[in-house]
C-alpha cells in the first residue's frame, strides 16, 4: 500500500518475472468510484471524489487478506486511484468519549511498543515478518473544535530498519463511539499524502443524531479517554498495513530487485484502479 497499494504490489510482484505483464493478473474488486457517496457503518458517509475509490466491508476484507494483512471486521477502504496511500475507516461503538485528557507521548509510545510485541506473536504464527515501532512521526494531538485526534507512527521491519512505513491514524469522535481512520503511505510520499487525505476527510460526516454534539444525558459514556484511543490501537496498527515489512516477508532475498520495479508497478496500479469499465 503506499507508493502503490500493498495488495496491488504484492500480487504484481508475485506475478512479476522479468517483463511479465502483471496487469493481466489484476484481481476483480467491486469498486465504488467517484464522484459518489460512500456509506460507512450505517452512521456516517464519505464523499468519494473523482479519481478515488471505495470498498464495502466484505470487499475490504478480501483486499486486506490478499495483501497478507490481518482483517478487522467492518473496516472499509477509501483511496485515490494513484495508489499513493490507503485509508481504512472503521466505527467502534465504544460510547461517548470524554475529551478532557492530557496526552503523554513518551508514555504512549512505551505502551505501543509493548503492544507491538503481542502483535508480532500473531505475525509469527502466520509466517509473516515481524515489525517494530521506531517512534513518532507525528506525536498525538487533539483538536477540540473538530473532535479529531491524530498521530503517526514509524513502523519498520524488525530485521532491516531501512524498510519503513508511516501509519497515520485519526479518531473522529461521535455521539456513540469513534470512527477510526488509518492512513498508510511510504515515508517519501507521506507529507503529500497527508495533505490529500485531510482534504478528502472534509467530505466525511456523521449522520444527524450521531455527531459528538448530539450527545444527550443518559447516553453511554466510555470508561476511558483519549490516551487509550492511541495506545489501544497499537496491536491493530502493528499487525496490518505495514507495507515494507509485509513485502519483505515474501521477498526478503530479492529486495534489491524489487526496489527498481516500484515505478513500473505504480503504473500498473494506476491502470488497475483507474479503469473506467465496471468491475466484474
Secondary structure, 3 states (H helix, E strand, C coil): CCCCCHHHHHHHHHHCCCCCCHHHHCCCCCCEECCEEEEECCCEEEEECCCEEECCHHHHHHHHHHCCCCCCCCCEEEEECCCCCEEEEEEECCCECCCCCCCCHHHHHHHHHHHHHHHHHHHHHHCCCCEEEEEEEEEEEEECCCCEEEEEEEEEECCEEEEEEEEEEEEEEECCCEEEEEEEECHHHHHHHHHHHHHHHCCEEECCCCEHHHCCCCCCECCCCHHHHHHCCHHHHHHCCCHHHHHHHHHHHHHHHHHCCHHHHHHHHHHHHCCCCCCC
